[in-house]
Amino acid sequence: GVGREEAPPMIVQGSDEWKALRLGKVTASRVADVVARTKTGPAASRKNYAAQLIAERLTGVVVDGFQSKEMQHGTETEPQARAACRLQVQAVTLAKRGVRRG
């Protein structure tokens, strides 16, 4: 309809396209580094992250960060988590409309 935007395409986390979209940009998982301070000024993590982002922009190469086993598990099981969330949202929506399942 009028004024309705199309949903952005699903981009696979970790894909080259996903990395390109994040290149040189502050991401949510690193905001703590952006605001990190010591008593005397910006923390080393803040300066290091700024240098990383500048290097990514200048070189066009994304620096891959650390990924724990738990983070890898989250990435691998994200499709199932999305599906479960979608079902939950649908159930809540139906319940609000007075529709019962089963």
WODA-V177869 format. One record per backbone hydrogen bond with DSSP energy under -1.0 kcal/mol. CO is the residue of the C=O (numbers start at 1). NH is the residue of the N-H. E is the energy in kcal/mol with one decimal. If there is no record, write none. Layout:
# WODA-V177869
co->CO nh->NH e->E
co->CO nh->NH e->E
This chain:
# WODA-V177869
co->1 nh->4 e->-1.6
co->12 nh->15 e->-2.3
co->15 nh->19 e->-2.5
co->16 nh->20 e->-2.4
co->17 nh->21 e->-1.9
co->18 nh->22 e->-1.2
co->19 nh->23 e->-1.1
co->22 nh->25 e->-2.3
co->27 nh->30 e->-2.0
co->28 nh->31 e->-1.3
co->30 nh->34 e->-1.3
co->31 nh->35 e->-1.9
co->36 nh->43 e->-1.9
co->41 nh->38 e->-3.8
co->43 nh->47 e->-1.8
co->44 nh->48 e->-3.0
co->45 nh->49 e->-2.2
co->46 nh->50 e->-2.3
co->47 nh->51 e->-2.3
co->48 nh->52 e->-2.2
co->49 nh->53 e->-2.6
co->50 nh->54 e->-2.3
co->51 nh->55 e->-2.5
co->52 nh->56 e->-2.4
co->53 nh->57 e->-2.2
co->54 nh->58 e->-2.5
co->55 nh->59 e->-2.6
co->56 nh->60 e->-2.6
co->68 nh->72 e->-2.4
co->69 nh->73 e->-2.4
co->70 nh->74 e->-2.2
co->71 nh->75 e->-2.2
co->72 nh->76 e->-2.5
co->73 nh->77 e->-2.2
co->77 nh->81 e->-2.1
co->78 nh->82 e->-2.9
co->79 nh->83 e->-2.1
co->80 nh->84 e->-2.4
co->81 nh->85 e->-2.4
co->82 nh->86 e->-2.6
co->83 nh->87 e->-2.2
co->84 nh->88 e->-2.0
co->85 nh->89 e->-2.6
co->86 nh->90 e->-2.4
co->87 nh->91 e->-2.4
co->88 nh->92 e->-2.3
co->89 nh->93 e->-2.5
co->90 nh->94 e->-2.6
co->91 nh->95 e->-2.4
co->92 nh->96 e->-2.3
co->93 nh->97 e->-1.2
co->94 nh->99 e->-2.9
co->95 nh->98 e->-1.2
